[in-house]
Amino acid sequence: MASAVILGFAYDSPVTEFPVRTGPGTTFAKAPFTVSKGTANLVILDVQPDSQSTASDFGRVYQWFNLQLPNGSTGWMRGHVVGISGDLNNWGYGVVPTPTHAYTLIRQAVPVTVSTPSTEVNINIDLESGTEKPAATVQTSGLQSGATKPTANSGATKPADTSGSIFGGGTVSDAVNTATKPTGTEVTTGTGSSEGLVQGRTKPTTPPKAIIKTMNAANTRLGPGVGFARGTPIPRNEQVDLVAVQLEQGGQNYRWFQFLHQGQQAWIREDLVTWDGDTEALGFQWDTYPAPMGDNRWWVRGWNFGNDYNPAIPKHDGWDLGAQVGEPVYAGPEGGKVIKVHKCTKCTASQPSSVSQGFSLGDASIWNDPAWGWGYGNFVIIRYLNEQLPDSTRTTLEKRGFPGGHIYVNYAHLNEMRVTEGQELGAGEIFASCGNTGNSEGPHVHLEIRASTNPNVTSWGSLKDNRMNPIVLFKR
């Protein structure tokens, strides 16, 4: 039997009364009463993502619980104040033995049935960051980033680097030289393919396709923007034929992909897909690195920084890719050199993240603490020399004032690290696994890239002004 209790905020707060809404979002009317902290044995009737895809301050879409209340009425309450327990398999939470804040739990996919493609479908589609979000609440991506994806975040705004060089000090006693190099032209991970993580630079001749990379199904629209009516959701990993690419109507920075699927044309936003085939004619590159995890990954959150900064959502100077803890992480398709391996000494097996140890997400003390990896937790920095980079990346570097430049990539929040500093990596070599360490709210890998014309940089902090959107180097 599933039930809910009103736990209130997870931090010390004087608020003890909480509003009830008539639907799963703050745009719905408030009920003429509130519910007190400690109210227990509430029956859970339904769980839905926020109707407007509103995200918390770390980019995660809120979940709302439809509850049967003590006065006999029903209403919706947001999951950040709701504790749940019991058999919650029907809503993707599994069995929760003791009352636990809903937002701290990983919500898995629940099978859904879509009746007709012509009607509005209200289902749990990629409940966290995979859900198509209004421009006001999400950017070319969001985190934790799970049905509900495991959440993640490197989300809160990070203060400017104050630590100077982070390449000195620290221990890497857990790092071992056991990473294995792939022997073929494709690396595999579990049951999912790595999409050719070892690849050549031969331009593909196959027609352009988009591949759905949300955790579950992805929303579509009948035009290039969230103001258009919804189309039929497309399942995860489905491939659709690309027809055209267009900037979002309404002045946003998103690109929308028009596609053909089962005889119907619709549109999908670029942060919900990766792509394959000859996409050059559509105006985007085919030769960039594949994402550093295989098919088992999903999109969480993207770049919101610099000239692309949208003040409506948190700053984020990289990408977050969700996956289960232990999912392999691969080096680039032409190898690279390990510049830094940093062990988070405050991360433990049972409490790997600062959040799990009672800190609020984005606590400034975490960003300034080398024992927390400056918020990155366990991380590995790999340098990719100019000659190892895709042609399109080299061209971009030159246009941005880094002719002949090199790329440094920080892979953060890792679990296991299998390399040592100074190690030269083979093409597509496994060097680490996905984790939930440091300033993180759920399993994911944070990708952050910085450029330099110097191939021998010794300070990550010195490159802080050279941050770039990972789209320069990686496919989603």
N, C-alpha and C positions, 0 to 999 in steps of 0.2 A: 504494500500500500504506500503510495507516494503522498507526501505531505510537505507543507511549507511553514516556515516560521519567519516572522519579521525580525531580522537580526540588526537592522539599522546599518549605519556606515561601519566599515571595517577599521576605522580610526576613531580616536577620541573625539566625540562630537556631542554638543548639547541637544541636538535634534532628536526627539523621541516620537514625533508624530509624522506620518508619511502619507502623501496624497494617493488617491486611487483614481485611475482614468477609465474612460468608457471604451478605450481601444489601446493598442500597443504603441503608444507614442504620445509625446507632449502636445501634439496638435489636437488630440481628442479632449473632450470636455472633462473637467474634474467632477468626481462624485461629490455630493454634499456632505461628506464625512471623511475622516482620515482613519488610519489604522495605527495603533500604538506599537512601539518597539516591544518585543516579547510575545506578541500575539501568535499563538501556536495552533497546530493541528488544522491548518488551512488546506482545503482540497485543491489540488492543481488540476485545472480543466484544460489548459492549453499553454503552449509556449511559442512565441513568435519573435522574429527580429524586429527592431524598431521600424515602424512604418515609413519613416523618412530616412532610414539608414543612418540615423544620428549616431555619432561615435563619441566615446568618452575622450578625455584629454590626452589619451595615448593612442587614439586612432581605432579603437575596437568598437564595433557596432553593438549597441545595447541589446539585451534580450529582455523581453517582457513576459510576465507570468499572469495568466488569467486565473484568478483565485476565487473560490467560494468563501465568503467572509462570515464572521460570527453573526452578523445581523441578517443573514440569509440571502443577501444580495451577492452579485458577482462583480468583479472589476479587475483591472490590469495594474500591476505594479512592476517597476523596473528591477531587474535582477541584481543590481548592486546593493540593494538593501534586503534581498530575499534569501533566506537559507532554505535548502531543500534536503530531503532525506527519503530513503525507501527505494522502491523499484521504479526507476525513472527511465527504463529502456524505451518506453513509448516516445520519450522526448529527447533521446540521444545521450542521456547522462549515465546510463548503466544503473548499477545499484550503489547508492550512497548510504553508508551505514549510519552516519551521524550528521546532524544538521550542519551544512556547509554553505558558505556564500556561493551562490550560483556562478558568479563571474569568475571564480577561481577554478572552476571545473572545466574539463575538456568535453565538449559536446560532439558526439559522433553523428554521422548521417543517419537519417530516418527515411526508409523507403516512402515515396509518395506516388500518388497516381494523378496524372493530369487528364482531366476529362475531355476537354476540347481545346484546340489551340486558339480558338477565337475568343475565349473568355479570359478575364483577368484571373490569374492563378495565384493564390496566396499560400505558398508553401515555403518550407525552410530551405532556401537555396543558398548554399555557400554562406552560412549565416553570419560569418564575421566579415572578413574583408573581401570575400569573393562576391558578395552581393553588390549589384550595381548601385553605387552611391550617388546621391545628388552632389552636384559640384560644390555646394556650400559646405559639405561635411567630409568630403574625401578628395584626395588628389590623385594624380596618375597612379594611383594605388591607395592602403591602410593597414593594424596588426592584431593580432591574434586572429593576425591575420589570422577555424574550425568547424561540422554539422554540429556543430560549431567548430571551426578549426581550432587547433590548439592555439591559444593566443600568444602573441608575442609582443614585445615592444622593445624597441630601443626608442620608444616613441617620444618621451618628453623632450622638450627642447634642451639640447646639450649646451652648456656654457662653453665659452671659448677655451681652447687648450691652455691650461695653466701649469701643466706638469713638465714642460720642456721636453727633453728627449725621454721616450719611454723604451728605448732600446737597451738601456743599462739596467742591471739588477734583475731580481726575480729568479726563479728556478724553473727548470724544465725537466725535473727528475722523472716525470711520468711520460716524457716524450721518448719514443723509441723508433729506431730506424727499421720499421717493419712494413712500411707502406709497400704495396705490391703494384707493379706496373702492368697495365693491360697488355695482353699479347696479340690481340687482334686489332681490328680497326674500330671496334665498338666495345665500350665498357658496359657491363650489366650490373644491376643492383637489385637483388631480391627478385621479385617477379616483374619489376618495371625496367624498361630500357633506359639507358642514359641518353638516348637520342643522338648517338654518334658523338660522344664527348671527345673522341679522337677523330679528327676530321681533317680533310685537306682543304685547299682553297679553290677547288674547282667549282665554278658557278653552276648551281643546279639547273637542270632543264625542265624539271617537272613544274606543273602549274602551281601558282601560289595557293597556299592553304593556311588557315588559322586552326590552331589546336587549343581547345578549351583547357585552361590551367587553373580554374577555381577548384576548391576542394570537392564540390558537388556540381550540380547543374549551374549554368550561368544565365542570367537574364539577357534578353535581347530587346531591341526596340524596332519600331517600324520606320524610324528615321535616325539621323546622326545626332542624338541628344536625348537627355532624360525627359525632355518635355514631350516626346512622342509616345504613343501608346505602346504597351509591351507586346512583344512577339512571343513565340513559343520558346521556353527554356531549352538550352542545349546541354546534353550530359557532359560531364567531365571527360576529358581525353578524346572527345569527338572531333573529327576533322571536317572542316567545312571549306568549300571553294570560295576564295576571295575574289571579289568583283571590283571593288573600288575602295579608296581611302579618302576620308574627308575630315577636316577639323570640325570639332563640335560647334554646332550653331549656338550662338549666344556668347561667343567670345572666349570660351574656355580653351585650355591648352591640350585637351585630350584629342587624340585621333580616334575616329570611329571607322571600323571595317565593315563594309557592306559584303554580305556573303550569300551564297546560295546553298540551301540545305533542304533535301527532300522536296525539291521543286518550288520552294518558297524563298523569297529574298527578304532579308532583314538586316539589322545592324547590331554590332557589338563593340563595346569600348575596348581600346587596345590593352588596358591593364588586366583584362580577364583572359588573355590568350598569349600564346607564343606563336611563332609562325615557321613555315618551311616552304621550300620551293623557290622559284625565281620571283622574288618580290621587288626586284629593282625597278620594274616598270611602274610599280605602285608607289614608288618614292621612299622606300625604306630598305635598309641593308640586309643582305642575305649572308654576309661573311662574318658577322660578329660571333663571339664565343657563345656556345650553348650555356644555359643556366648550369651552375656547378653542382646541382643535384639532379637525379634522374626523374622518371615519371611519377614517383611517389611524392613529389613536392607539390605545393600549391602556392598561389600568390597571396601575399599578406598585405604589404604596404610598400609604397614607392617613394620617390624623391619629392621633397617639398622644401626647396632651399634656393638661395641665390635669386636669380632673375625669375625663377619659376615659383617663388614662394607665394602661397595662398594663406593669408592671415586667418582665414576661417578655420584652419586645422593646424595641428602641431607641426613645428619644423621637423624635418627628417632628412638627414644628409646621406641617405643611401636607400637600399631596398631591403625588405624583409621577405624571406622565402620560408614558408612553413613546411614542416615535415615531422615525422615521429623522431623521438630521441634515438640516435644510432644510425640514422640514414646517412650513407656515405657522402662525403664532399670531395669533389674532384678538382684537380688543377686544370689549367687551360690546355687546349688541344695541341700546344707546341711546348708544353713544359713551362717551368719558371723556377725562381730561386727563393727559398725560404729566408726571409729577412729577420723575422721575429716569431718566437713561440712564447706565449705568455700564459702562465698557469695562475688561475684565480685561487689564491690561497684561502679565501673566506668561503668559497663555494664547496659545499659538502655533497655527498651522494644523496642524502635525504632532503637537503635544503640547498639546492644548487643556485637559486636566484636570491637577490636581495628581497624581492617581494615575499618569497617563502620564509624569509627570516624576519618578517614584520616591518620592513621598510616600505614607504610609499614609493610608487613607481616614479622614477626621475628624481629621487632624493639627491640633493646637491652633494651630500657627503659621499655618495657612491661614485659620482663622476670624478671626484677628486682623490679617490682612494686606490692606490696601485694594487692593494690586496683584493679589490673587486675588479681589477683590470680596467680601471677608469670607466666602469660601467659596461665594458665589453665582455666581462667574464673571461673565460678561456678564449684566446684568439690567436690566429696565425696571420702574419702579413707576408704576402708573396709579391715579388717584383717580376713583372713581365717586360723584358727588353723590347725596344722598338721593333727589332726584326722579328719578334715573336707575335707581334700584334697584327690583327686584321688590317687590310689596306684601308678600310673605311675609318678605323680608329686612328691610324697614322694621319690620314687626311684631316680628321677633326682636330687632333692635337696641333697640327701645323696652323690651322685656321685660328686656334685659340691661343697662339703664342708659344707653343711648345714644339718647334720643329725638331724632328728626331727624338722626341720625348718618349719617356717610359711611363708605365702604369704600375702603381703600387695598390694592391687590394688587401683590405682588412676583412677577414672572414671571422665574425665574432659570435659569441654565445655558444661556442662549441662544447661538445661532450668530450670525446676522446681525441687526442692529438697524436699523430703517428710519425711525426717528423722532428728533426732537430734544426737549429739555426745554421744557415750556410748550406743546407742540403739543396742540391739541384734535383728538381722533380722531372719525371718523364711525362710524356704526353698523356693527359687524362688520368694521372696517377691519383689514387685515393690517399689523402693526407690527413683527414679528420672525419668526424661525424657530427651530425646535427645535435644540438643540445639546448639547454635552458638555463645558462649560467649568466651571472652578472645582473645588470638591470634589464630583466626579461620577465615576461609574464606567461610565457608558454614556449614550447619547442619551436625554434626557428634558427635560421642563419641570417645574420645582418651582413650585407655586402656594402662596403664603402670604398670608393676609389679616389685616389689622388694622383696627380701627374707631376712629373719633374723631368727636366733635361739632364739631371744628374743621375747616373745609374748607381751611385753609391751613397744614397741618402741614409743618414743615421738617426734622424729624428722625425717620427711621424707627426709630431706637433708642428714642425717647421713647414709641413705641406698643407696646413689647414686652409690656406687661402687658395689652394689648387684643387679643391674638391670638385668632382664632376658627377653628373647623373650617370649611374652605371649603364644606362642605355648606350653610352659611348662604346662600351666593351661587350656587354652581355645581352643575349636575348632573355626574355622573361621566362 
